[in-house]
Amino acid sequence: MVNKIVLDDYPIFVKNYEEGKAEGDRQLVSVTFDVTSDDYHDVTTLLYKGSFDVKVPERSLAFKGTIRQYSTSFTNLYEKGNVGEFKLSLIEKN
């Protein structure tokens, strides 16, 4: 099981990981992970970039990717102690 992906050298510890292929045989990775109020700013600032060097060390997988889908269960993570679940799908760039 994959426990971590890396976006632009920022490690994200995942609790769910799916891997597949999309149109044009492009790599597709979908993950679910928790974000604490302490990490919220760093994670959202990273995700706003929209495009990343994606690495999955446990699968020896690396590609340039963009966000295909993104959602979160909690929007007010500025309050100390809150934790939100993020879902993120990344697709390999053409």
DSSP file (Angstrom, degrees, kcal/mol; ACC not computed):
  #  RESIDUE AA STRUCTURE BP1 BP2  ACC     N-H-->O    O-->H-N    N-H-->O    O-->H-N    TCO  KAPPA ALPHA  PHI   PSI    X-CA   Y-CA   Z-CA
    1    1 A M              0   0    0      0, 0.0     2,-0.4     0, 0.0    15,-0.0   0.000 360.0 360.0 360.0 140.4    0.0    0.0    0.0
    2    2 A V        +     0   0    0      1,-0.1     3,-0.1    15,-0.1    54,-0.0  -0.671 360.0 174.1 -81.9 130.6    1.2    3.5   -0.8
    3    3 A N        +     0   0    0     -2,-0.4    11,-1.6     1,-0.2     2,-0.3   0.533  61.3  31.6-110.0 -13.1    1.5    5.7    2.2
    4    4 A K  E     -A   13   0A   0      9,-0.3    54,-0.4    11,-0.0     2,-0.3  -0.997  49.0-173.8-152.1 139.8    3.1    8.9    0.7
    5    5 A I  E     -A   12   0A   0      7,-2.4     7,-3.0    -2,-0.3     2,-0.4  -0.881  20.7-140.7-120.6 163.4    3.1   10.9   -2.5
    6    6 A V  E     -AB  11  55A   0     49,-2.7    49,-2.2    -2,-0.3     2,-0.6  -0.987  11.0-169.0-129.2 123.6    5.4   13.9   -3.0
    7    7 A L  E >  S-AB  10  54A   0      3,-2.4     3,-1.9    -2,-0.4    47,-0.2  -0.951  80.1 -25.0-112.4 114.8    4.3   17.1   -4.8
    8    8 A D  T 3  S-     0   0    0     45,-2.4    -1,-0.2    -2,-0.6    46,-0.1   0.905 127.6 -49.5  48.5  48.1    7.2   19.4   -5.7
    9    9 A D  T 3  S+     0   0    0     44,-0.3    -1,-0.3     1,-0.2    45,-0.1   0.543 112.9 122.4  70.5   9.7    9.3   17.9   -2.8
   10   10 A Y  E <   -A    7   0A   0     -3,-1.9    -3,-2.4    33,-0.0     2,-0.2  -0.907  58.8-137.4-102.1 114.3    6.4   18.4   -0.3
   11   11 A P  E     -A    6   0A   0      0, 0.0     2,-0.5     0, 0.0    -5,-0.2  -0.497  17.3-168.4 -74.9 137.3    5.4   15.0    1.2
   12   12 A I  E     -A    5   0A   0     -7,-3.0    -7,-2.4    -2,-0.2     2,-0.6  -0.987  13.7-144.9-125.4 119.9    1.8   14.2    1.6
   13   13 A F  E     -A    4   0A   0     -2,-0.5    21,-0.5    -9,-0.2    -9,-0.3  -0.758  23.8-156.8 -89.0 119.9    0.9   11.2    3.8
   14   14 A V        -     0   0    0    -11,-1.6    19,-0.2    -2,-0.6     3,-0.1  -0.627  27.9-166.2-104.0 152.6   -2.2    9.4    2.3
   15   15 A K  S    S+     0   0    0     17,-3.1     2,-0.3     1,-0.3    18,-0.2   0.498  85.6  30.2-109.7  -9.8   -4.8    7.2    3.7
   16   16 A N  E     -C   32   0A   0     16,-1.3    16,-1.9   -13,-0.0     2,-0.4  -0.981  66.6-178.1-147.3 139.1   -6.2    6.1    0.3
   17   17 A Y  E     +C   31   0A   0     -2,-0.3     2,-0.4    14,-0.2    14,-0.2  -0.998   3.9 177.1-141.3 132.3   -4.3    5.7   -3.0
   18   18 A E  E     -C   30   0A   0     12,-2.6    12,-2.7    -2,-0.4     2,-0.4  -0.993   7.3-169.1-133.6 143.5   -5.6    4.7   -6.5
   19   19 A E  E     +C   29   0A   0     -2,-0.4     2,-0.3    10,-0.2    10,-0.2  -0.984  21.7 128.5-133.6 141.1   -3.6    4.5   -9.6
   20   20 A G  E     -C   28   0A   0      8,-2.7     8,-2.5    -2,-0.4     2,-0.4  -0.898  48.6 -84.0-165.0-165.2   -4.6    4.1  -13.2
   21   21 A K  E     -C   27   0A   0     -2,-0.3     6,-0.2     6,-0.2     2,-0.2  -0.925  31.8-164.0-121.4 146.3   -4.5    5.4  -16.8
   22   22 A A  E >>  -C   26   0A   0      4,-3.0     3,-1.3    -2,-0.4     4,-0.7  -0.512  48.6 -42.2-114.9-174.3   -6.5    8.1  -18.4
   23   23 A E  G >4 S+     0   0    0      1,-0.3     3,-0.9     2,-0.2    -1,-0.3  -0.150 129.8  24.2 -51.1 142.6   -7.2    9.1  -22.0
   24   24 A G  G 34 S-     0   0    0      1,-0.2    -1,-0.3    -3,-0.1    -2,-0.0   0.693 129.2 -78.6  71.8  18.4   -4.1    9.0  -24.1
   25   25 A D  G <4 S+     0   0    0     -3,-1.3    -1,-0.2     1,-0.2     2,-0.2   0.773  83.4 161.3  60.6  29.0   -2.5    6.5  -21.7
   26   26 A R  E <<  -C   22   0A   0     -3,-0.9    -4,-3.0    -4,-0.7    -1,-0.2  -0.552  45.4-102.5 -81.3 146.7   -1.7    9.3  -19.3
   27   27 A Q  E     -C   21   0A   0     -6,-0.2    65,-2.7    -2,-0.2     2,-0.4  -0.409  36.6-166.8 -67.1 139.7   -0.9    8.4  -15.6
   28   28 A L  E     -CD  20  91A   0     -8,-2.5    -8,-2.7    63,-0.2     2,-0.4  -0.996   7.1-179.2-133.1 127.4   -3.7    9.1  -13.2
   29   29 A V  E     -CD  19  90A   0     61,-2.6    61,-3.4    -2,-0.4     2,-0.4  -0.994   3.6-172.4-128.7 130.3   -3.3    9.1   -9.4
   30   30 A S  E     +CD  18  89A   0    -12,-2.7   -12,-2.6    -2,-0.4     2,-0.3  -0.986  11.1 176.2-124.0 134.1   -6.1    9.7   -6.8
   31   31 A V  E     -CD  17  88A   0     57,-2.9    57,-2.6    -2,-0.4     2,-0.4  -0.935  22.4-152.5-135.4 156.0   -5.4   10.1   -3.1
   32   32 A T  E     +CD  16  87A   0    -16,-1.9   -17,-3.1    -2,-0.3   -16,-1.3  -0.997  28.9 161.0-124.7 134.1   -7.3   10.9    0.1
   33   33 A F  E     - D   0  86A   0     53,-2.3    53,-3.5    -2,-0.4     2,-0.3  -0.990  35.4-114.4-152.2 156.1   -5.4   12.5    3.0
   34   34 A D  E     - D   0  85A   0    -21,-0.5     2,-0.4    -2,-0.3    51,-0.2  -0.702  22.0-161.8 -93.3 144.5   -6.0   14.5    6.1
   35   35 A V  E     - D   0  84A   0     49,-2.9    49,-2.8    -2,-0.3     2,-0.1  -0.994   8.6-150.0-127.1 126.0   -4.9   18.1    6.6
   36   36 A T  E >>  - D   0  83A   0     -2,-0.4     4,-1.3    47,-0.2     3,-0.6  -0.449  31.3-107.3 -87.9 165.4   -4.6   19.7   10.0
   37   37 A S  T 34 S+     0   0    0     45,-1.6     4,-0.5     1,-0.2    46,-0.1   0.834 121.3  57.9 -59.8 -31.3   -5.2   23.3   10.8
   38   38 A D  T 34 S+     0   0    0      1,-0.2     4,-0.3    44,-0.2    -1,-0.2   0.834 114.9  34.7 -67.4 -32.5   -1.4   23.6   11.3
   39   39 A D  T <> S+     0   0    0     -3,-0.6     4,-2.5     1,-0.1     5,-0.3   0.518  91.1  96.9 -99.0  -7.7   -0.7   22.3    7.7
   40   40 A Y  H  X S+     0   0    0     -4,-1.3     4,-2.7    37,-0.2     5,-0.3   0.890  83.5  47.3 -53.7 -50.6   -3.7   23.9    6.0
   41   41 A H  H  > S+     0   0    0     -4,-0.5     4,-2.3     1,-0.2    -1,-0.2   0.928 114.2  46.7 -60.8 -46.9   -1.9   27.0    4.7
   42   42 A D  H  > S+     0   0    0     -4,-0.3     4,-1.9     2,-0.2    -1,-0.2   0.915 115.4  46.0 -62.1 -43.7    1.1   25.1    3.3
   43   43 A V  H  X S+     0   0    0     -4,-2.5     4,-2.6     2,-0.2    -2,-0.2   0.936 114.9  44.8 -68.0 -46.9   -1.1   22.5    1.6
   44   44 A T  H  X S+     0   0    0     -4,-2.7     4,-2.0    -5,-0.3    -1,-0.2   0.880 111.5  53.3 -68.3 -35.9   -3.5   24.9    0.0
   45   45 A T  H  X S+     0   0    0     -4,-2.3     4,-0.5    -5,-0.3    -1,-0.2   0.920 111.8  46.9 -61.3 -42.8   -0.8   27.2   -1.2
   46   46 A L  H >< S+     0   0    0     -4,-1.9     3,-1.4    -5,-0.2     4,-0.5   0.941 111.7  49.6 -62.1 -48.6    0.9   24.2   -2.8
   47   47 A L  H >< S+     0   0    0     -4,-2.6     3,-1.1     1,-0.3    -1,-0.2   0.806  98.4  67.2 -65.9 -29.5   -2.4   23.0   -4.4
   48   48 A Y  H 3< S+     0   0    0     -4,-2.0    -1,-0.3     1,-0.3    -2,-0.2   0.740  87.1  70.0 -62.7 -21.2   -3.2   26.5   -5.8
   49   49 A K  T << S-     0   0    0     -3,-1.4    -1,-0.3    -4,-0.5    -2,-0.2   0.885  85.7-161.4 -62.0 -37.4   -0.2   26.1   -8.1
   50   50 A G    <   +     0   0    0     -3,-1.1    17,-1.6    -4,-0.5     2,-0.4   0.160  61.4  72.1  81.0 -19.9   -2.2   23.4  -10.0
   51   51 A S  E     + E   0  66A   0     15,-0.2     2,-0.3    39,-0.0    15,-0.2  -0.994  61.5 165.2-134.6 136.7    0.8   21.8  -11.6
   52   52 A F  E     - E   0  65A   0     13,-2.8    13,-2.7    -2,-0.4     2,-0.8  -0.932  46.8-108.3-146.4 160.4    3.5   19.7   -9.9
   53   53 A D  E     - E   0  64A   0     -2,-0.3   -45,-2.4    11,-0.2     2,-0.5  -0.909  48.3-155.8 -85.9 115.0    6.3   17.2  -10.1
   54   54 A V  E     +BE   7  63A   0      9,-3.2     9,-2.2    -2,-0.8     2,-0.4  -0.830  16.4 178.5-101.7 129.8    4.5   14.2   -8.8
   55   55 A K  E     -BE   6  62A   0    -49,-2.2   -49,-2.7    -2,-0.5     7,-0.2  -0.995  19.4-172.8-131.8 138.5    6.4   11.3   -7.2
   56   56 A V  E >>> - E   0  61A   0      5,-3.0     3,-2.0    -2,-0.4     5,-1.7  -0.813  11.2-173.0-124.5  87.7    5.1    8.1   -5.7
   57   57 A P  G >45S+     0   0    0      0, 0.0     3,-1.1     0, 0.0    -1,-0.1   0.834  79.9  56.9 -55.1 -39.1    8.3    6.6   -4.1
   58   58 A E  G 345S+     0   0    0    -54,-0.4   -53,-0.1     1,-0.3   -56,-0.0   0.656 115.9  37.6 -69.6 -14.3    6.8    3.3   -3.2
   59   59 A R  G <45S-     0   0    0     -3,-2.0    -1,-0.3     2,-0.2     3,-0.1   0.326 106.1-122.9-114.2   3.9    5.8    2.7   -6.8
   60   60 A S  T <<5 +     0   0    0     -3,-1.1     2,-0.4    -4,-0.6    -2,-0.1   0.907  64.3 146.9  51.3  44.7    8.9    4.2   -8.4
   61   61 A L  E   < +E   56   0A   0     -5,-1.7    -5,-3.0     2,-0.0     2,-0.3  -0.919  20.2 164.2-115.9 134.7    6.5    6.5  -10.3
   62   62 A A  E     +E   55   0A   0     -2,-0.4     2,-0.3    -7,-0.2    -7,-0.2  -0.980   7.2 145.1-150.3 137.6    7.2   10.1  -11.3
   63   63 A F  E     -E   54   0A   0     -9,-2.2    -9,-3.2    -2,-0.3     2,-0.5  -0.981  50.3 -99.3-161.9 162.5    5.5   12.4  -13.7
   64   64 A K  E     +E   53   0A   0     -2,-0.3    29,-2.8   -11,-0.2     2,-0.3  -0.807  56.4 176.3 -85.4 125.4    4.6   16.1  -14.4
   65   65 A G  E     -EF  52  92A   0    -13,-2.7   -13,-2.8    -2,-0.5     2,-0.3  -0.875  27.5-153.9-135.8 165.4    0.9   16.4  -13.4
   66   66 A T  E     -EF  51  91A   0     25,-2.4    25,-2.6    -2,-0.3     2,-0.4  -0.893  39.9 -88.9-129.7 162.0   -2.0   18.8  -13.0
   67   67 A I  E     + F   0  90A   0    -17,-1.6    23,-0.2    -2,-0.3     3,-0.1  -0.566  37.2 174.0 -73.9 128.2   -5.1   18.7  -10.8
   68   68 A R  E    S+     0   0A   0     21,-3.5     2,-0.3     1,-0.4    22,-0.2   0.798  72.9   0.6 -96.9 -43.7   -8.0   16.8  -12.4
   69   69 A Q  E     + F   0  89A   0     20,-1.3    20,-2.8     2,-0.0    -1,-0.4  -0.990  64.2 177.5-144.9 150.8  -10.3   17.0   -9.3
   70   70 A Y  E     + F   0  88A   0     -2,-0.3     2,-0.3    18,-0.2    18,-0.2  -0.966   8.1 157.2-154.7 134.1  -10.0   18.4   -5.8
   71   71 A S  E     - F   0  87A   0     16,-2.3    16,-2.8    -2,-0.3     2,-0.3  -0.985  18.5-155.7-153.0 161.6  -12.3   18.6   -2.9
   72   72 A T  E     - F   0  86A   0     -2,-0.3    14,-0.2    14,-0.2     3,-0.1  -0.985  17.5-143.9-139.4 150.2  -12.2   19.0    0.9
   73   73 A S  S    S+     0   0    0     12,-2.0     2,-0.4    -2,-0.3    13,-0.1   0.592  89.6  40.6 -85.6 -11.9  -14.6   18.0    3.6
   74   74 A F        -     0   0    0     11,-0.2     3,-0.2     1,-0.1    -1,-0.2  -0.994  51.8-177.6-145.0 127.9  -13.9   21.1    5.8
   75   75 A T  S    S+     0   0    0     -2,-0.4     2,-1.0     1,-0.2     3,-0.1   0.658  74.2  69.1-102.2 -17.1  -13.3   24.7    4.7
   76   76 A N    >   +     0   0    0      1,-0.2     3,-0.7     2,-0.1    -1,-0.2  -0.554  49.8 140.5-103.6  69.9  -12.6   26.3    8.1
   77   77 A L  T 3   +     0   0    0     -2,-1.0   -37,-0.2     1,-0.2    -1,-0.2   0.309  50.9  87.5 -92.2   9.8   -9.2   24.8    8.9
   78   78 A Y  T 3   +     0   0    0     -3,-0.1     2,-0.5   -38,-0.1    -1,-0.2   0.686  68.6  91.8 -78.1 -17.1   -7.9   28.1   10.3
   79   79 A E  S X  S-     0   0    0     -3,-0.7     3,-1.8     1,-0.1   -42,-0.1  -0.678  92.0-107.8 -80.4 126.7   -9.4   27.1   13.7
   80   80 A K  T 3  S+     0   0    0     -2,-0.5     3,-0.1     1,-0.2    -1,-0.1  -0.204 100.4  22.4 -53.9 135.5   -6.7   25.3   15.8
   81   81 A G  T 3  S+     0   0    0      1,-0.3    -1,-0.2    -4,-0.1     2,-0.1   0.250  88.3 129.7  92.2 -11.6   -7.4   21.6   16.1
   82   82 A N    <   -     0   0    0     -3,-1.8   -45,-1.6    -5,-0.1     2,-0.4  -0.479  37.8-164.3 -76.7 147.8   -9.6   21.1   13.1
   83   83 A V  E     -D   36   0A   0    -47,-0.2     2,-0.3    -2,-0.1   -47,-0.2  -1.000   2.8-166.8-132.9 131.7   -8.8   18.4   10.6
   84   84 A G  E     -D   35   0A   0    -49,-2.8   -49,-2.9    -2,-0.4     2,-0.6  -0.889  19.3-128.4-118.3 150.6  -10.2   18.1    7.0
   85   85 A E  E     -D   34   0A   0     -2,-0.3   -12,-2.0   -51,-0.2     2,-0.4  -0.867  25.5-161.9 -97.8 124.0  -10.2   15.3    4.5
   86   86 A F  E     -DF  33  72A   0    -53,-3.5   -53,-2.3    -2,-0.6     2,-0.4  -0.842   6.5-161.2-105.6 141.9   -8.8   16.2    1.1
   87   87 A K  E     +DF  32  71A   0    -16,-2.8   -16,-2.3    -2,-0.4     2,-0.4  -0.992  16.1 178.2-121.4 131.3   -9.4   14.3   -2.1
   88   88 A L  E     -DF  31  70A   0    -57,-2.6   -57,-2.9    -2,-0.4     2,-0.5  -0.996  16.1-168.0-140.5 129.0   -7.1   14.9   -5.0
   89   89 A S  E     -DF  30  69A   0    -20,-2.8   -21,-3.5    -2,-0.4   -20,-1.3  -0.981  11.5-167.6-117.6 129.9   -6.8   13.5   -8.5
   90   90 A L  E     -DF  29  67A   0    -61,-3.4   -61,-2.6    -2,-0.5     2,-0.4  -0.942   1.1-163.6-119.2 136.2   -3.7   14.2  -10.5
   91   91 A I  E     -DF  28  66A   0    -25,-2.6   -25,-2.4    -2,-0.4   -63,-0.2  -0.943  27.9-106.5-121.6 142.7   -3.3   13.5  -14.2
   92   92 A E  E     - F   0  65A   0    -65,-2.7   -27,-0.3    -2,-0.4   -66,-0.1  -0.391  39.3-114.4 -64.2 136.6   -0.1   13.4  -16.2
   93   93 A K              0   0    0    -29,-2.8   -29,-0.2     1,-0.1   -66,-0.1  -0.369 360.0 360.0 -68.6 151.4    0.4   16.4  -18.5
   94   94 A N              0   0    0    -68,-0.1    -1,-0.1    -2,-0.1    -2,-0.1   0.482 360.0 360.0 -65.7 360.0    0.4   15.9  -22.3
